[in-house]
Amino acid sequence: MTTDMTPYLDPTPSLDADHPDVIAYAKQNCGPSDDPVKIAVSLYYAVRDDIRYGPYSIEMSVQALKASTTIRTRRGWCVPKAALLGACCRVFKIPARLGYADVRNHLSTKRMREVMKTDIFHWHGYTDIFLNDQWVKATPAFNIELCEKFSIKVLDFDGTRDSIYQPFDLKGNRHMEYLRYRGEFADIPIDRMRDYFIRQYRIDRFLKEGDFDKEVNEESGKN
């Protein structure tokens, strides 16, 4: 039985693949090939490095998380960055959906751990892309500069294998542990995530607060 890919091809409130800015961004960063795999790979690297990772910019609303907003701000945490990659893939009629997992993340700052009171990141986002008759995971969250400062291997993506974070960094220290997969969705399940974050993190305490780049520079000693 053929799976209906329509939910993973059509624009949604958060994956606004029909927005002029998203269309323009996708076409600007798709690369010269018309091969879907090469297009998806090119889009992955654009979103990974062009959009800076910013975990304090959390606002659980459609307007804040939609792909066109992330293009405008050029900053986002794992959830909106994954949504932007998914929207760009849909511009080229490449099926894409959003996946989530609970992870123990060792790439964080002292202040961030103090605010969250945990090193477990619930609903960590990635993009699931349908290429060559299979779903492959792509995780564009951490830009290359951030990886270099934290001494972790930059996460690559070739369009043929799952690309999720490694368990150890370049020094052999713990980096990322995947604890639970929550499934894949056609759009960001904002209401479910918001309710969970309020209960788990008291999200209002760190909404829009903090300068993650500054904290990273201070802790790593790299500017």
matplotlib code that plots the C-alpha trace (Angstrom):
import matplotlib.pyplot as plt

x = [0.0, 1.4, 1.6, -0.1, 2.6, 0.3, 0.6, 4.4, 4.2, 1.6, 2.3, 1.2, 0.9, 4.5, 6.0, 4.8, 6.4, 4.2, 5.6, 7.6, 10.5, 10.7, 10.5, 13.2, 15.4, 15.0, 15.8, 18.8, 20.2, 19.2, 22.4, 22.9, 21.5, 17.9, 18.6, 16.3, 19.1, 21.6, 18.9, 18.1, 21.8, 22.4, 19.4, 20.5, 23.9, 22.3, 19.9, 22.6, 25.1, 23.1, 20.7, 22.5, 21.4, 19.7, 18.1, 16.8, 14.6, 11.8, 8.3, 5.6, 3.5, 2.9, 4.2, 7.4, 8.1, 7.1, 9.8, 9.4, 10.0, 13.2, 14.5, 13.8, 15.5, 18.3, 18.3, 16.4, 16.6, 16.3, 12.5, 12.2, 15.4, 14.0, 10.8, 12.6, 14.5, 11.3, 9.5, 12.4, 12.2, 8.5, 9.2, 10.9, 8.1, 10.4, 8.3, 9.5, 8.1, 9.2, 10.5, 11.1, 13.1, 14.0, 17.8, 20.3, 22.3, 25.8, 26.1, 24.8, 26.1, 26.2, 23.6, 21.3, 21.5, 20.8, 17.7, 16.3, 17.4, 18.1, 20.3, 17.4, 15.9, 12.4, 11.0, 14.4, 13.6, 14.9, 13.7, 12.7, 13.1, 11.9, 14.7, 15.3, 12.2, 13.3, 13.0, 16.3, 16.8, 18.6, 19.4, 20.4, 20.4, 24.0, 25.9, 29.5, 30.9, 29.1, 30.4, 34.0, 33.7, 32.3, 34.8, 32.2, 32.2, 30.2, 27.1, 27.1, 24.3, 24.6, 20.9, 21.4, 21.8, 20.3, 22.2, 21.7, 24.1, 27.0, 27.2, 30.7, 32.5, 36.0, 37.6, 35.7, 33.3, 29.6, 27.7, 24.2, 22.1, 18.8, 16.4, 13.1, 11.6, 8.3, 7.4, 7.0, 4.5, 3.4, 3.5, 4.9, 2.6, 2.8, 0.0, 1.4, 4.9, 3.8, 1.8, 4.7, 7.3, 5.2, 4.9, 8.5, 10.6, 8.3, 9.2, 8.1, 11.3, 13.7, 11.6, 13.7, 16.2, 20.0, 22.8, 23.8, 26.7, 28.2, 27.9, 29.5, 32.4, 33.0, 33.0, 35.0, 37.5, 36.9, 35.5]
y = [0.0, 3.4, 5.9, 9.2, 11.8, 14.8, 15.7, 15.9, 17.9, 20.6, 23.9, 24.0, 26.9, 26.4, 24.9, 27.8, 26.5, 28.7, 31.9, 34.0, 34.3, 30.5, 29.9, 32.4, 31.0, 27.5, 28.4, 30.4, 27.5, 24.4, 24.1, 23.5, 20.0, 18.8, 15.6, 15.5, 14.1, 16.8, 19.5, 18.2, 18.0, 21.6, 22.8, 21.1, 22.8, 26.2, 25.8, 24.3, 27.2, 30.2, 30.1, 30.4, 28.2, 30.1, 28.1, 31.2, 32.3, 29.9, 31.2, 28.5, 30.1, 29.5, 33.0, 32.5, 29.0, 29.2, 28.9, 32.4, 33.9, 31.9, 33.2, 36.7, 36.4, 34.1, 32.4, 29.5, 26.4, 22.9, 23.0, 26.0, 25.1, 21.6, 23.2, 25.5, 22.6, 20.7, 23.7, 24.2, 20.5, 20.9, 23.8, 21.3, 18.6, 16.5, 14.9, 16.1, 15.7, 16.7, 14.2, 14.6, 12.9, 13.4, 13.7, 14.2, 17.1, 17.8, 20.8, 23.5, 26.3, 26.5, 29.1, 27.2, 24.1, 26.2, 27.7, 24.4, 22.5, 19.5, 18.4, 16.5, 18.3, 17.1, 17.3, 17.8, 18.4, 17.0, 16.7, 13.4, 13.6, 11.0, 10.3, 7.3, 5.5, 5.8, 8.3, 9.7, 11.9, 15.2, 17.4, 21.0, 22.4, 23.2, 25.6, 24.9, 27.7, 26.4, 22.9, 24.1, 26.1, 23.1, 20.6, 18.4, 16.9, 18.9, 16.9, 16.1, 14.8, 12.9, 12.2, 8.4, 7.8, 9.1, 12.1, 12.4, 13.6, 11.5, 10.1, 11.6, 14.8, 15.1, 14.8, 11.6, 13.3, 12.6, 14.7, 13.5, 10.6, 9.8, 8.6, 8.4, 9.0, 10.8, 10.2, 12.2, 14.8, 16.8, 20.0, 21.2, 19.9, 23.2, 22.8, 19.5, 20.9, 24.1, 22.2, 19.9, 22.7, 24.7, 21.7, 20.5, 23.6, 26.5, 27.9, 31.5, 31.7, 31.7, 32.8, 35.2, 35.6, 35.1, 35.5, 31.9, 33.1, 35.1, 32.2, 29.8, 32.3, 32.7, 29.0, 27.9, 30.7, 31.1, 34.2]
z = [0.0, -1.0, 1.9, 1.2, 1.3, 1.0, 4.7, 4.3, 1.1, 1.8, 3.6, 7.2, 9.7, 10.9, 7.8, 5.6, 2.4, 0.3, 1.9, -0.5, 1.9, 2.4, -1.4, -2.0, 0.8, -0.5, -4.1, -3.0, -1.0, -3.1, -5.0, -8.7, -9.0, -9.6, -7.7, -4.5, -2.4, -3.3, -2.9, 0.6, 1.6, 0.3, 2.2, 5.4, 5.4, 4.7, 7.7, 9.9, 9.5, 8.3, 11.2, 14.5, 17.4, 20.1, 22.9, 24.8, 21.9, 22.9, 22.3, 21.8, 19.2, 15.5, 14.6, 16.5, 15.2, 11.6, 8.9, 7.5, 11.0, 11.4, 8.1, 9.2, 12.7, 11.4, 14.9, 16.3, 18.6, 17.3, 16.8, 14.4, 12.6, 11.9, 10.7, 8.4, 6.8, 6.4, 4.8, 2.3, 1.3, 0.7, -1.6, -3.9, -3.4, -1.2, 1.5, 5.0, 8.5, 11.9, 14.5, 18.2, 20.9, 24.5, 24.9, 27.6, 26.1, 27.4, 25.0, 27.2, 29.5, 33.3, 33.4, 31.1, 33.2, 36.3, 34.7, 33.3, 36.5, 34.2, 31.3, 29.7, 26.7, 26.0, 22.4, 20.8, 17.1, 13.9, 10.3, 8.7, 4.9, 2.4, -0.1, -2.3, -0.9, 2.7, 5.6, 6.8, 9.9, 9.6, 12.6, 11.6, 15.1, 16.0, 13.6, 12.9, 15.0, 18.1, 17.5, 17.2, 20.5, 22.3, 20.7, 19.2, 15.8, 13.3, 12.3, 8.6, 6.4, 3.1, 2.4, 2.7, 6.4, 9.6, 10.9, 14.7, 17.4, 18.5, 22.0, 22.6, 21.7, 20.2, 23.7, 24.5, 26.9, 26.9, 24.3, 23.5, 24.7, 23.0, 25.7, 24.0, 20.5, 20.5, 16.8, 13.6, 12.7, 9.7, 11.6, 15.0, 17.8, 19.5, 22.0, 23.3, 23.5, 25.2, 27.9, 28.5, 28.7, 31.2, 33.5, 33.1, 32.7, 33.9, 30.5, 31.5, 33.6, 30.7, 27.8, 25.7, 28.5, 28.2, 25.7, 24.7, 22.4, 25.2, 27.7, 25.2, 24.5, 28.3, 29.1, 26.0, 26.1, 22.3, 20.6]

ax = plt.figure().add_subplot(projection="3d")
ax.plot(x, y, z, "-o")
ax.set_aspect("equal")
plt.show()
